[in-house]
Amino acid sequence: DTAVSQTPKYLVTQMGNDKSIKCEQNLGHDTMYWYKQDSKKFLKIMFSYNNKELIINETVPNRFSPKSPDKAHLNLHINSLELGDSAVYFCASSGGQGSNQPQHFGDGTRLSIL
Amino acid sequence: AQSVSQHNHHVILSEAASLELGCNYSYGGTVNLFWYVQYPGQHLQLLLKYFSGDPLVKGIKGFEAEFIKSKFSFNLRKPSVQWSDTAEYFCAVIPAFSGGYNKLIFGAGTRLAVHP
């Protein structure tokens, strides 16, 4: 049973397209996150939702729009894809707003822009 | 701004060698500290964490880390590495009183290669 699952695992598309990545967690967690890992493996947070409410929004282009239909899902929609969006995107979840709650990560979605 | 520094970007060891990966953070207040491991092509997995109490914490797979508050450090250690420890290791920090804004601040990672 996968705790945090993302789809698709791989996404290859052309510049200018719009794409979505889906994330679901079955851990009963309240908080979910999106992280971006660049080609140098550097990880940086993009967004966080707690109980469907946006609580972290880092400096991310507004072409990126997260959506949380319920607390078990956090999807990421990207408009007008650019070459620099190529990266691995990781979804994560944690059990609450306490800062000592470990975050559990999904397998990642490798996005490649042609 | 808060930051996390991992001094070694690439480490190459032979099996049975001892491992120590350095991690320093810049934040003046109380922090929660984590080490994550990412095996090739896989997601990040939590190795160990420190919140309070004994500064020497033990994690999975024989790893341990020591929090030294005066040095703002949280170095990861393993007495004897195995080939299966080949992976990318990430140190990360969350300020303890972050008001719910629990963004993990990651170091740049250390790539460990263990040769048989």
Interface residues (C-beta under 8 A of the other chain):
Chain A: V4 T31 Y33 Y35 K40 K41 F42 L43 K44 I45 S48 N50 I55 I56 E58 F90 A92 S94 Q97 G98 S99 N100 Q101 P102 Q103 H104 F105 G106 D107 G108
Chain B: N32 F34 Y36 Q38 Q42 H43 L44 Q45 L46 K49 F51 E88 F90 I94 P95 A96 F97 S98 G100 Y101 N102 K103 L104 I105 F106 A108 G109 R111
